[in-house]
Amino acid sequence: MTWPPRALLLSWLGLLVLLALTVGIAYRPLGALNTPIALLIAGIKAAIVAAFFMELRRARALTIVFAGAGLFWLAIMLWLALSDYLTRPT
């Protein structure tokens, strides 16, 4: 089952707005908040892509489990990279 063209168009426009917001925030001096805000926006964009373009909103349970397993694996890899970075001598 595919989404109606209007929903796809609105999600695409939402992604463009979030892209413009990401670029705009990159040029603002927010200090330590630049990275968390950029990651939050990236997470929202990833959720839009997963829900509409990957059609996870209407997917079977097994497909959603595998998508969640991919996110879990990403979290493990980020945790390992961060633990390596934090334990290095300065």
PDB file of N, CA, C and O in Angstrom:
ATOM      1  N   MET A   1       0.849  -1.179   0.000  1.00  0.00           N
ATOM      2  CA  MET A   1       0.000   0.000   0.000  1.00  0.00           C
ATOM      3  C   MET A   1       0.891   1.237   0.000  1.00  0.00           C
ATOM      4  O   MET A   1       1.840   1.326   0.778  1.00  0.00           O
ATOM      5  N   THR A   2       0.591   2.158  -0.845  1.00  0.00           N
ATOM      6  CA  THR A   2       1.400   3.370  -0.941  1.00  0.00           C
ATOM      7  C   THR A   2       0.656   4.540  -0.330  1.00  0.00           C
ATOM      8  O   THR A   2      -0.566   4.524  -0.182  1.00  0.00           O
ATOM      9  N   TRP A   3       1.415   5.537   0.012  1.00  0.00           N
ATOM     10  CA  TRP A   3       0.844   6.746   0.599  1.00  0.00           C
ATOM     11  C   TRP A   3       0.243   7.611  -0.495  1.00  0.00           C
ATOM     12  O   TRP A   3       0.678   7.546  -1.644  1.00  0.00           O
ATOM     13  N   PRO A   4      -0.755   8.423  -0.150  1.00  0.00           N
ATOM     14  CA  PRO A   4      -1.284   9.365  -1.140  1.00  0.00           C
ATOM     15  C   PRO A   4      -0.225  10.418  -1.469  1.00  0.00           C
ATOM     16  O   PRO A   4       0.620  10.735  -0.631  1.00  0.00           O
ATOM     17  N   PRO A   5      -0.270  10.953  -2.674  1.00  0.00           N
ATOM     18  CA  PRO A   5       0.748  11.935  -3.069  1.00  0.00           C
ATOM     19  C   PRO A   5       0.817  13.146  -2.144  1.00  0.00           C
ATOM     20  O   PRO A   5       1.890  13.720  -1.964  1.00  0.00           O
ATOM     21  N   ARG A   6      -0.304  13.538  -1.559  1.00  0.00           N
ATOM     22  CA  ARG A   6      -0.299  14.704  -0.665  1.00  0.00           C
ATOM     23  C   ARG A   6       0.547  14.446   0.582  1.00  0.00           C
ATOM     24  O   ARG A   6       1.291  15.326   1.015  1.00  0.00           O
ATOM     25  N   ALA A   7       0.440  13.252   1.162  1.00  0.00           N
ATOM     26  CA  ALA A   7       1.228  12.923   2.355  1.00  0.00           C
ATOM     27  C   ALA A   7       2.717  12.866   2.026  1.00  0.00           C
ATOM     28  O   ALA A   7       3.549  13.315   2.814  1.00  0.00           O
ATOM     29  N   LEU A   8       3.048  12.314   0.867  1.00  0.00           N
ATOM     30  CA  LEU A   8       4.445  12.268   0.466  1.00  0.00           C
ATOM     31  C   LEU A   8       4.989  13.670   0.217  1.00  0.00           C
ATOM     32  O   LEU A   8       6.123  13.973   0.588  1.00  0.00           O
ATOM     33  N   LEU A   9       4.198  14.510  -0.397  1.00  0.00           N
ATOM     34  CA  LEU A   9       4.626  15.878  -0.655  1.00  0.00           C
ATOM     35  C   LEU A   9       4.826  16.648   0.648  1.00  0.00           C
ATOM     36  O   LEU A   9       5.804  17.382   0.789  1.00  0.00           O
ATOM     37  N   LEU A  10       3.914  16.486   1.593  1.00  0.00           N
ATOM     38  CA  LEU A  10       4.052  17.181   2.872  1.00  0.00           C
ATOM     39  C   LEU A  10       5.258  16.668   3.663  1.00  0.00           C
ATOM     40  O   LEU A  10       5.947  17.451   4.317  1.00  0.00           O
ATOM     41  N   SER A  11       5.513  15.369   3.609  1.00  0.00           N
ATOM     42  CA  SER A  11       6.688  14.858   4.318  1.00  0.00           C
ATOM     43  C   SER A  11       7.969  15.349   3.654  1.00  0.00           C
ATOM     44  O   SER A  11       8.941  15.654   4.346  1.00  0.00           O
ATOM     45  N   TRP A  12       7.989  15.432   2.330  1.00  0.00           N
ATOM     46  CA  TRP A  12       9.147  15.954   1.626  1.00  0.00           C
ATOM     47  C   TRP A  12       9.374  17.429   1.962  1.00  0.00           C
ATOM     48  O   TRP A  12      10.508  17.856   2.175  1.00  0.00           O
ATOM     49  N   LEU A  13       8.290  18.201   2.006  1.00  0.00           N
ATOM     50  CA  LEU A  13       8.420  19.614   2.386  1.00  0.00           C
ATOM     51  C   LEU A  13       8.891  19.754   3.836  1.00  0.00           C
ATOM     52  O   LEU A  13       9.671  20.652   4.152  1.00  0.00           O
ATOM     53  N   GLY A  14       8.423  18.876   4.707  1.00  0.00           N
ATOM     54  CA  GLY A  14       8.896  18.883   6.087  1.00  0.00           C
ATOM     55  C   GLY A  14      10.381  18.591   6.175  1.00  0.00           C
ATOM     56  O   GLY A  14      11.091  19.192   6.981  1.00  0.00           O
ATOM     57  N   LEU A  15      10.856  17.661   5.340  1.00  0.00           N
ATOM     58  CA  LEU A  15      12.285  17.367   5.314  1.00  0.00           C
ATOM     59  C   LEU A  15      13.089  18.561   4.810  1.00  0.00           C
ATOM     60  O   LEU A  15      14.188  18.823   5.299  1.00  0.00           O
ATOM     61  N   LEU A  16      12.548  19.277   3.842  1.00  0.00           N
ATOM     62  CA  LEU A  16      13.237  20.476   3.345  1.00  0.00           C
ATOM     63  C   LEU A  16      13.297  21.569   4.405  1.00  0.00           C
ATOM     64  O   LEU A  16      14.314  22.250   4.540  1.00  0.00           O
ATOM     65  N   VAL A  17      12.221  21.739   5.151  1.00  0.00           N
ATOM     66  CA  VAL A  17      12.211  22.731   6.228  1.00  0.00           C
ATOM     67  C   VAL A  17      13.225  22.353   7.304  1.00  0.00           C
ATOM     68  O   VAL A  17      13.955  23.210   7.802  1.00  0.00           O
ATOM     69  N   LEU A  18      13.268  21.075   7.661  1.00  0.00           N
ATOM     70  CA  LEU A  18      14.236  20.635   8.662  1.00  0.00           C
ATOM     71  C   LEU A  18      15.672  20.769   8.154  1.00  0.00           C
ATOM     72  O   LEU A  18      16.582  21.049   8.934  1.00  0.00           O
ATOM     73  N   LEU A  19      15.879  20.570   6.851  1.00  0.00           N
ATOM     74  CA  LEU A  19      17.203  20.783   6.275  1.00  0.00           C
ATOM     75  C   LEU A  19      17.613  22.249   6.386  1.00  0.00           C
ATOM     76  O   LEU A  19      18.746  22.557   6.758  1.00  0.00           O
ATOM     77  N   ALA A  20      16.689  23.146   6.062  1.00  0.00           N
ATOM     78  CA  ALA A  20      16.984  24.575   6.186  1.00  0.00           C
ATOM     79  C   ALA A  20      17.254  24.952   7.642  1.00  0.00           C
ATOM     80  O   ALA A  20      18.121  25.780   7.922  1.00  0.00           O
ATOM     81  N   LEU A  21      16.518  24.350   8.555  1.00  0.00           N
ATOM     82  CA  LEU A  21      16.743  24.611   9.975  1.00  0.00           C
ATOM     83  C   LEU A  21      18.124  24.104  10.415  1.00  0.00           C
ATOM     84  O   LEU A  21      18.805  24.760  11.203  1.00  0.00           O
ATOM     85  N   THR A  22      18.525  22.957   9.913  1.00  0.00           N
ATOM     86  CA  THR A  22      19.848  22.423  10.236  1.00  0.00           C
ATOM     87  C   THR A  22      20.948  23.347   9.726  1.00  0.00           C
ATOM     88  O   THR A  22      21.907  23.632  10.444  1.00  0.00           O
ATOM     89  N   VAL A  23      20.813  23.809   8.501  1.00  0.00           N
ATOM     90  CA  VAL A  23      21.817  24.714   7.936  1.00  0.00           C
ATOM     91  C   VAL A  23      21.830  26.030   8.698  1.00  0.00           C
ATOM     92  O   VAL A  23      22.899  26.573   8.978  1.00  0.00           O
ATOM     93  N   GLY A  24      20.654  26.547   9.036  1.00  0.00           N
ATOM     94  CA  GLY A  24      20.580  27.801   9.786  1.00  0.00           C
ATOM     95  C   GLY A  24      21.207  27.695  11.165  1.00  0.00           C
ATOM     96  O   GLY A  24      21.882  28.620  11.616  1.00  0.00           O
ATOM     97  N   ILE A  25      20.990  26.590  11.826  1.00  0.00           N
ATOM     98  CA  ILE A  25      21.542  26.416  13.175  1.00  0.00           C
ATOM     99  C   ILE A  25      23.053  26.206  13.124  1.00  0.00           C
ATOM    100  O   ILE A  25      23.758  26.540  14.076  1.00  0.00           O
ATOM    101  N   ALA A  26      23.552  25.654  12.019  1.00  0.00           N
ATOM    102  CA  ALA A  26      24.995  25.433  11.904  1.00  0.00           C
ATOM    103  C   ALA A  26      25.766  26.752  11.912  1.00  0.00           C
ATOM    104  O   ALA A  26      26.929  26.786  12.313  1.00  0.00           O
ATOM    105  N   TYR A  27      25.135  27.825  11.480  1.00  0.00           N
ATOM    106  CA  TYR A  27      25.801  29.129  11.439  1.00  0.00           C
ATOM    107  C   TYR A  27      25.535  29.977  12.675  1.00  0.00           C
ATOM    108  O   TYR A  27      26.027  31.102  12.764  1.00  0.00           O
ATOM    109  N   ARG A  28      24.772  29.466  13.624  1.00  0.00           N
ATOM    110  CA  ARG A  28      24.494  30.200  14.865  1.00  0.00           C
ATOM    111  C   ARG A  28      25.483  29.764  15.938  1.00  0.00           C
ATOM    112  O   ARG A  28      25.736  28.568  16.084  1.00  0.00           O
ATOM    113  N   PRO A  29      26.044  30.696  16.684  1.00  0.00           N
ATOM    114  CA  PRO A  29      26.981  30.320  17.759  1.00  0.00           C
ATOM    115  C   PRO A  29      26.235  29.882  19.019  1.00  0.00           C
ATOM    116  O   PRO A  29      25.981  30.694  19.909  1.00  0.00           O
ATOM    117  N   LEU A  30      25.887  28.607  19.091  1.00  0.00           N
ATOM    118  CA  LEU A  30      25.136  28.094  20.235  1.00  0.00           C
ATOM    119  C   LEU A  30      26.022  27.363  21.236  1.00  0.00           C
ATOM    120  O   LEU A  30      25.531  26.843  22.238  1.00  0.00           O
ATOM    121  N   GLY A  31      27.304  27.323  20.971  1.00  0.00           N
ATOM    122  CA  GLY A  31      28.230  26.674  21.898  1.00  0.00           C
ATOM    123  C   GLY A  31      28.035  25.173  21.932  1.00  0.00           C
ATOM    124  O   GLY A  31      28.024  24.513  20.893  1.00  0.00           O
ATOM    125  N   ALA A  32      27.881  24.642  23.125  1.00  0.00           N
ATOM    126  CA  ALA A  32      27.758  23.194  23.309  1.00  0.00           C
ATOM    127  C   ALA A  32      26.404  22.661  22.853  1.00  0.00           C
ATOM    128  O   ALA A  32      26.234  21.447  22.750  1.00  0.00           O
ATOM    129  N   LEU A  33      25.444  23.525  22.579  1.00  0.00           N
ATOM    130  CA  LEU A  33      24.115  23.068  22.165  1.00  0.00           C
ATOM    131  C   LEU A  33      24.017  22.780  20.669  1.00  0.00           C
ATOM    132  O   LEU A  33      23.012  22.227  20.221  1.00  0.00           O
ATOM    133  N   ASN A  34      25.038  23.143  19.884  1.00  0.00           N
ATOM    134  CA  ASN A  34      24.981  22.892  18.445  1.00  0.00           C
ATOM    135  C   ASN A  34      24.800  21.413  18.128  1.00  0.00           C
ATOM    136  O   ASN A  34      23.933  21.049  17.334  1.00  0.00           O
ATOM    137  N   THR A  35      25.602  20.572  18.735  1.00  0.00           N
ATOM    138  CA  THR A  35      25.530  19.143  18.432  1.00  0.00           C
ATOM    139  C   THR A  35      24.222  18.500  18.889  1.00  0.00           C
ATOM    140  O   THR A  35      23.613  17.774  18.103  1.00  0.00           O
ATOM    141  N   PRO A  36      23.754  18.730  20.134  1.00  0.00           N
ATOM    142  CA  PRO A  36      22.476  18.103  20.514  1.00  0.00           C
ATOM    143  C   PRO A  36      21.291  18.565  19.668  1.00  0.00           C
ATOM    144  O   PRO A  36      20.408  17.768  19.353  1.00  0.00           O
ATOM    145  N   ILE A  37      21.267  19.838  19.300  1.00  0.00           N
ATOM    146  CA  ILE A  37      20.161  20.327  18.478  1.00  0.00           C
ATOM    147  C   ILE A  37      20.232  19.718  17.085  1.00  0.00           C
ATOM    148  O   ILE A  37      19.207  19.330  16.525  1.00  0.00           O
ATOM    149  N   ALA A  38      21.431  19.632  16.521  1.00  0.00           N
ATOM    150  CA  ALA A  38      21.580  19.023  15.198  1.00  0.00           C
ATOM    151  C   ALA A  38      21.198  17.545  15.233  1.00  0.00           C
ATOM    152  O   ALA A  38      20.584  17.046  14.290  1.00  0.00           O
ATOM    153  N   LEU A  39      21.551  16.842  16.303  1.00  0.00           N
ATOM    154  CA  LEU A  39      21.167  15.432  16.423  1.00  0.00           C
ATOM    155  C   LEU A  39      19.661  15.263  16.604  1.00  0.00           C
ATOM    156  O   LEU A  39      19.080  14.304  16.095  1.00  0.00           O
ATOM    157  N   LEU A  40      19.035  16.173  17.313  1.00  0.00           N
ATOM    158  CA  LEU A  40      17.582  16.121  17.469  1.00  0.00           C
ATOM    159  C   LEU A  40      16.888  16.311  16.122  1.00  0.00           C
ATOM    160  O   LEU A  40      15.954  15.580  15.791  1.00  0.00           O
ATOM    161  N   ILE A  41      17.343  17.281  15.360  1.00  0.00           N
ATOM    162  CA  ILE A  41      16.756  17.517  14.041  1.00  0.00           C
ATOM    163  C   ILE A  41      17.002  16.317  13.133  1.00  0.00           C
ATOM    164  O   ILE A  41      16.113  15.917  12.380  1.00  0.00           O
ATOM    165  N   ALA A  42      18.201  15.739  13.198  1.00  0.00           N
ATOM    166  CA  ALA A  42      18.503  14.558  12.385  1.00  0.00           C
ATOM    167  C   ALA A  42      17.614  13.373  12.785  1.00  0.00           C
ATOM    168  O   ALA A  42      17.192  12.598  11.926  1.00  0.00           O
ATOM    169  N   GLY A  43      17.335  13.233  14.069  1.00  0.00           N
ATOM    170  CA  GLY A  43      16.444  12.167  14.516  1.00  0.00           C
ATOM    171  C   GLY A  43      15.023  12.343  14.004  1.00  0.00           C
ATOM    172  O   GLY A  43      14.360  11.375  13.630  1.00  0.00           O
ATOM    173  N   ILE A  44      14.563  13.587  13.991  1.00  0.00           N
ATOM    174  CA  ILE A  44      13.223  13.862  13.457  1.00  0.00           C
ATOM    175  C   ILE A  44      13.176  13.557  11.973  1.00  0.00           C
ATOM    176  O   ILE A  44      12.203  12.980  11.488  1.00  0.00           O
ATOM    177  N   LYS A  45      14.228  13.943  11.239  1.00  0.00           N
ATOM    178  CA  LYS A  45      14.274  13.639   9.810  1.00  0.00           C
ATOM    179  C   LYS A  45      14.306  12.137   9.570  1.00  0.00           C
ATOM    180  O   LYS A  45      13.648  11.643   8.655  1.00  0.00           O
ATOM    181  N   ALA A  46      15.062  11.408  10.379  1.00  0.00           N
ATOM    182  CA  ALA A  46      15.110   9.954  10.231  1.00  0.00           C
ATOM    183  C   ALA A  46      13.749   9.318  10.519  1.00  0.00           C
ATOM    184  O   ALA A  46      13.358   8.353   9.862  1.00  0.00           O
ATOM    185  N   ALA A  47      13.037   9.860  11.495  1.00  0.00           N
ATOM    186  CA  ALA A  47      11.705   9.326  11.806  1.00  0.00           C
ATOM    187  C   ALA A  47      10.729   9.573  10.655  1.00  0.00           C
ATOM    188  O   ALA A  47       9.906   8.712  10.344  1.00  0.00           O
ATOM    189  N   ILE A  48      10.817  10.733  10.027  1.00  0.00           N
ATOM    190  CA  ILE A  48       9.938  11.023   8.880  1.00  0.00           C
ATOM    191  C   ILE A  48      10.247  10.076   7.730  1.00  0.00           C
ATOM    192  O   ILE A  48       9.337   9.533   7.104  1.00  0.00           O
ATOM    193  N   VAL A  49      11.534   9.878   7.451  1.00  0.00           N
ATOM    194  CA  VAL A  49      11.915   8.978   6.364  1.00  0.00           C
ATOM    195  C   VAL A  49      11.455   7.555   6.672  1.00  0.00           C
ATOM    196  O   VAL A  49      10.935   6.871   5.790  1.00  0.00           O
ATOM    197  N   ALA A  50      11.639   7.103   7.903  1.00  0.00           N
ATOM    198  CA  ALA A  50      11.237   5.742   8.263  1.00  0.00           C
ATOM    199  C   ALA A  50       9.724   5.570   8.197  1.00  0.00           C
ATOM    200  O   ALA A  50       9.238   4.539   7.733  1.00  0.00           O
ATOM    201  N   ALA A  51       8.984   6.559   8.653  1.00  0.00           N
ATOM    202  CA  ALA A  51       7.528   6.419   8.705  1.00  0.00           C
ATOM    203  C   ALA A  51       6.887   6.497   7.331  1.00  0.00           C
ATOM    204  O   ALA A  51       5.970   5.731   7.032  1.00  0.00           O
ATOM    205  N   PHE A  52       7.351   7.405   6.497  1.00  0.00           N
ATOM    206  CA  PHE A  52       6.667   7.621   5.224  1.00  0.00           C
ATOM    207  C   PHE A  52       7.347   6.927   4.050  1.00  0.00           C
ATOM    208  O   PHE A  52       6.697   6.179   3.320  1.00  0.00           O
ATOM    209  N   PHE A  53       8.637   7.160   3.857  1.00  0.00           N
ATOM    210  CA  PHE A  53       9.290   6.626   2.670  1.00  0.00           C
ATOM    211  C   PHE A  53       9.655   5.152   2.814  1.00  0.00           C
ATOM    212  O   PHE A  53       9.634   4.417   1.827  1.00  0.00           O
ATOM    213  N   MET A  54       9.991   4.707   4.028  1.00  0.00           N
ATOM    214  CA  MET A  54      10.241   3.289   4.260  1.00  0.00           C
ATOM    215  C   MET A  54       8.949   2.554   4.627  1.00  0.00           C
ATOM    216  O   MET A  54       8.935   1.327   4.723  1.00  0.00           O
ATOM    217  N   GLU A  55       7.882   3.298   4.828  1.00  0.00           N
ATOM    218  CA  GLU A  55       6.546   2.774   5.120  1.00  0.00           C
ATOM    219  C   GLU A  55       6.521   1.895   6.365  1.00  0.00           C
ATOM    220  O   GLU A  55       5.840   0.870   6.390  1.00  0.00           O
ATOM    221  N   LEU A  56       7.262   2.295   7.402  1.00  0.00           N
ATOM    222  CA  LEU A  56       7.265   1.512   8.639  1.00  0.00           C
ATOM    223  C   LEU A  56       5.990   1.719   9.454  1.00  0.00           C
ATOM    224  O   LEU A  56       5.686   0.914  10.334  1.00  0.00           O
ATOM    225  N   ARG A  57       5.256   2.767   9.177  1.00  0.00           N
ATOM    226  CA  ARG A  57       4.016   2.980   9.924  1.00  0.00           C
ATOM    227  C   ARG A  57       2.985   1.897   9.629  1.00  0.00           C
ATOM    228  O   ARG A  57       2.182   1.542  10.491  1.00  0.00           O
ATOM    229  N   ARG A  58       3.012   1.383   8.422  1.00  0.00           N
ATOM    230  CA  ARG A  58       2.048   0.360   8.021  1.00  0.00           C
ATOM    231  C   ARG A  58       2.698  -1.007   7.833  1.00  0.00           C
ATOM    232  O   ARG A  58       2.105  -1.893   7.218  1.00  0.00           O
ATOM    233  N   ALA A  59       3.892  -1.186   8.348  1.00  0.00           N
ATOM    234  CA  ALA A  59       4.630  -2.431   8.135  1.00  0.00           C
ATOM    235  C   ALA A  59       4.198  -3.509   9.124  1.00  0.00           C
ATOM    236  O   ALA A  59       3.551  -3.239  10.136  1.00  0.00           O
ATOM    237  N   ARG A  60       4.577  -4.727   8.794  1.00  0.00           N
ATOM    238  CA  ARG A  60       4.309  -5.844   9.694  1.00  0.00           C
ATOM    239  C   ARG A  60       5.236  -5.753  10.897  1.00  0.00           C
ATOM    240  O   ARG A  60       6.225  -5.020  10.888  1.00  0.00           O
ATOM    241  N   ALA A  61       4.897  -6.505  11.918  1.00  0.00           N
ATOM    242  CA  ALA A  61       5.652  -6.451  13.174  1.00  0.00           C
ATOM    243  C   ALA A  61       7.096  -6.903  12.993  1.00  0.00           C
ATOM    244  O   ALA A  61       7.997  -6.338  13.612  1.00  0.00           O
ATOM    245  N   LEU A  62       7.328  -7.899  12.164  1.00  0.00           N
ATOM    246  CA  LEU A  62       8.679  -8.395  11.959  1.00  0.00           C
ATOM    247  C   LEU A  62       9.567  -7.330  11.300  1.00  0.00           C
ATOM    248  O   LEU A  62      10.748  -7.217  11.630  1.00  0.00           O
ATOM    249  N   THR A  63       9.015  -6.570  10.391  1.00  0.00           N
ATOM    250  CA  THR A  63       9.777  -5.498   9.750  1.00  0.00           C
ATOM    251  C   THR A  63      10.149  -4.426  10.760  1.00  0.00           C
ATOM    252  O   THR A  63      11.261  -3.898  10.729  1.00  0.00           O
ATOM    253  N   ILE A  64       9.239  -4.108  11.642  1.00  0.00           N
ATOM    254  CA  ILE A  64       9.513  -3.102  12.668  1.00  0.00           C
ATOM    255  C   ILE A  64      10.551  -3.623  13.653  1.00  0.00           C
ATOM    256  O   ILE A  64      11.388  -2.855  14.128  1.00  0.00           O
ATOM    257  N   VAL A  65      10.511  -4.918  13.967  1.00  0.00           N
ATOM    258  CA  VAL A  65      11.523  -5.504  14.853  1.00  0.00           C
ATOM    259  C   VAL A  65      12.908  -5.391  14.231  1.00  0.00           C
ATOM    260  O   VAL A  65      13.872  -5.066  14.925  1.00  0.00           O
ATOM    261  N   PHE A  66      13.017  -5.654  12.940  1.00  0.00           N
ATOM    262  CA  PHE A  66      14.318  -5.559  12.282  1.00  0.00           C
ATOM    263  C   PHE A  66      14.795  -4.110  12.190  1.00  0.00           C
ATOM    264  O   PHE A  66      15.994  -3.855  12.301  1.00  0.00           O
ATOM    265  N   ALA A  67      13.898  -3.171  11.994  1.00  0.00           N
ATOM    266  CA  ALA A  67      14.284  -1.759  11.998  1.00  0.00           C
ATOM    267  C   ALA A  67      14.769  -1.359  13.392  1.00  0.00           C
ATOM    268  O   ALA A  67      15.748  -0.624  13.523  1.00  0.00           O
ATOM    269  N   GLY A  68      14.093  -1.835  14.419  1.00  0.00           N
ATOM    270  CA  GLY A  68      14.535  -1.568  15.785  1.00  0.00           C
ATOM    271  C   GLY A  68      15.873  -2.215  16.089  1.00  0.00           C
ATOM    272  O   GLY A  68      16.686  -1.647  16.818  1.00  0.00           O
ATOM    273  N   ALA A  69      16.112  -3.405  15.536  1.00  0.00           N
ATOM    274  CA  ALA A  69      17.406  -4.064  15.724  1.00  0.00           C
ATOM    275  C   ALA A  69      18.526  -3.253  15.074  1.00  0.00           C
ATOM    276  O   ALA A  69      19.635  -3.188  15.604  1.00  0.00           O
ATOM    277  N   GLY A  70      18.241  -2.644  13.941  1.00  0.00           N
ATOM    278  CA  GLY A  70      19.230  -1.780  13.309  1.00  0.00           C
ATOM    279  C   GLY A  70      19.552  -0.568  14.164  1.00  0.00           C
ATOM    280  O   GLY A  70      20.712  -0.170  14.272  1.00  0.00           O
ATOM    281  N   LEU A  71      18.533   0.018  14.771  1.00  0.00           N
ATOM    282  CA  LEU A  71      18.766   1.151  15.671  1.00  0.00           C
ATOM    283  C   LEU A  71      19.534   0.720  16.919  1.00  0.00           C
ATOM    284  O   LEU A  71      20.391   1.451  17.416  1.00  0.00           O
ATOM    285  N   PHE A  72      19.219  -0.467  17.413  1.00  0.00           N
ATOM    286  CA  PHE A  72      19.945  -0.983  18.575  1.00  0.00           C
ATOM    287  C   PHE A  72      21.420  -1.205  18.238  1.00  0.00           C
ATOM    288  O   PHE A  72      22.294  -0.889  19.045  1.00  0.00           O
ATOM    289  N   TRP A  73      21.699  -1.742  17.058  1.00  0.00           N
ATOM    290  CA  TRP A  73      23.076  -1.949  16.630  1.00  0.00           C
ATOM    291  C   TRP A  73      23.807  -0.613  16.475  1.00  0.00           C
ATOM    292  O   TRP A  73      24.975  -0.495  16.845  1.00  0.00           O
ATOM    293  N   LEU A  74      23.124   0.382  15.933  1.00  0.00           N
ATOM    294  CA  LEU A  74      23.716   1.717  15.825  1.00  0.00           C
ATOM    295  C   LEU A  74      24.054   2.270  17.201  1.00  0.00           C
ATOM    296  O   LEU A  74      25.112   2.873  17.382  1.00  0.00           O
ATOM    297  N   ALA A  75      23.175   2.072  18.167  1.00  0.00           N
ATOM    298  CA  ALA A  75      23.440   2.539  19.532  1.00  0.00           C
ATOM    299  C   ALA A  75      24.655   1.837  20.127  1.00  0.00           C
ATOM    300  O   ALA A  75      25.459   2.469  20.812  1.00  0.00           O
ATOM    301  N   ILE A  76      24.797   0.542  19.873  1.00  0.00           N
ATOM    302  CA  ILE A  76      25.973  -0.183  20.362  1.00  0.00           C
ATOM    303  C   ILE A  76      27.246   0.382  19.736  1.00  0.00           C
ATOM    304  O   ILE A  76      28.234   0.603  20.437  1.00  0.00           O
ATOM    305  N   MET A  77      27.231   0.613  18.445  1.00  0.00           N
ATOM    306  CA  MET A  77      28.424   1.134  17.766  1.00  0.00           C
ATOM    307  C   MET A  77      28.779   2.535  18.267  1.00  0.00           C
ATOM    308  O   MET A  77      29.955   2.840  18.467  1.00  0.00           O
ATOM    309  N   LEU A  78      27.780   3.383  18.470  1.00  0.00           N
ATOM    310  CA  LEU A  78      28.045   4.723  18.997  1.00  0.00           C
ATOM    311  C   LEU A  78      28.574   4.657  20.427  1.00  0.00           C
ATOM    312  O   LEU A  78      29.467   5.421  20.794  1.00  0.00           O
ATOM    313  N   TRP A  79      28.035   3.758  21.225  1.00  0.00           N
ATOM    314  CA  TRP A  79      28.503   3.599  22.601  1.00  0.00           C
ATOM    315  C   TRP A  79      29.961   3.135  22.626  1.00  0.00           C
ATOM    316  O   TRP A  79      30.756   3.641  23.418  1.00  0.00           O
ATOM    317  N   LEU A  80      30.312   2.190  21.777  1.00  0.00           N
ATOM    318  CA  LEU A  80      31.697   1.718  21.725  1.00  0.00           C
ATOM    319  C   LEU A  80      32.644   2.816  21.252  1.00  0.00           C
ATOM    320  O   LEU A  80      33.743   2.962  21.786  1.00  0.00           O
ATOM    321  N   ALA A  81      32.228   3.580  20.263  1.00  0.00           N
ATOM    322  CA  ALA A  81      33.076   4.670  19.785  1.00  0.00           C
ATOM    323  C   ALA A  81      33.247   5.733  20.858  1.00  0.00           C
ATOM    324  O   ALA A  81      34.344   6.262  21.039  1.00  0.00           O
ATOM    325  N   LEU A  82      32.172   6.048  21.571  1.00  0.00           N
ATOM    326  CA  LEU A  82      32.257   7.053  22.632  1.00  0.00           C
ATOM    327  C   LEU A  82      33.110   6.557  23.789  1.00  0.00           C
ATOM    328  O   LEU A  82      33.884   7.329  24.356  1.00  0.00           O
ATOM    329  N   SER A  83      32.985   5.292  24.150  1.00  0.00           N
ATOM    330  CA  SER A  83      33.805   4.778  25.249  1.00  0.00           C
ATOM    331  C   SER A  83      35.284   4.761  24.865  1.00  0.00           C
ATOM    332  O   SER A  83      36.142   4.992  25.717  1.00  0.00           O
ATOM    333  N   ASP A  84      35.591   4.493  23.603  1.00  0.00           N
ATOM    334  CA  ASP A  84      36.977   4.556  23.152  1.00  0.00           C
ATOM    335  C   ASP A  84      37.490   5.997  23.218  1.00  0.00           C
ATOM    336  O   ASP A  84      38.606   6.245  23.675  1.00  0.00           O
ATOM    337  N   TYR A  85      36.683   6.926  22.765  1.00  0.00           N
ATOM    338  CA  TYR A  85      37.084   8.329  22.755  1.00  0.00           C
ATOM    339  C   TYR A  85      37.292   8.878  24.180  1.00  0.00           C
ATOM    340  O   TYR A  85      38.240   9.622  24.432  1.00  0.00           O
ATOM    341  N   LEU A  86      36.412   8.508  25.087  1.00  0.00           N
ATOM    342  CA  LEU A  86      36.484   9.042  26.447  1.00  0.00           C
ATOM    343  C   LEU A  86      37.611   8.432  27.278  1.00  0.00           C
ATOM    344  O   LEU A  86      38.038   9.037  28.261  1.00  0.00           O
ATOM    345  N   THR A  87      38.101   7.249  26.907  1.00  0.00           N
ATOM    346  CA  THR A  87      39.153   6.610  27.681  1.00  0.00           C
ATOM    347  C   THR A  87      40.543   6.886  27.147  1.00  0.00           C
ATOM    348  O   THR A  87      41.518   6.387  27.710  1.00  0.00           O
ATOM    349  N   ARG A  88      40.670   7.652  26.099  1.00  0.00           N
ATOM    350  CA  ARG A  88      41.991   7.984  25.564  1.00  0.00           C
ATOM    351  C   ARG A  88      42.636   9.064  26.415  1.00  0.00           C
ATOM    352  O   ARG A  88      41.962   9.971  26.902  1.00  0.00           O
ATOM    353  N   PRO A  89      43.944   8.958  26.590  1.00  0.00           N
ATOM    354  CA  PRO A  89      44.626  10.026  27.349  1.00  0.00           C
ATOM    355  C   PRO A  89      44.687  11.316  26.520  1.00  0.00           C
ATOM    356  O   PRO A  89      44.761  11.288  25.292  1.00  0.00           O
ATOM    357  N   THR A  90      44.655  12.416  27.221  1.00  0.00           N
ATOM    358  CA  THR A  90      44.672  13.695  26.504  1.00  0.00           C
ATOM    359  C   THR A  90      46.053  14.090  26.065  1.00  0.00           C
ATOM    360  O   THR A  90      46.228  15.142  25.450  1.00  0.00           O
TER     361      THR A  90
END
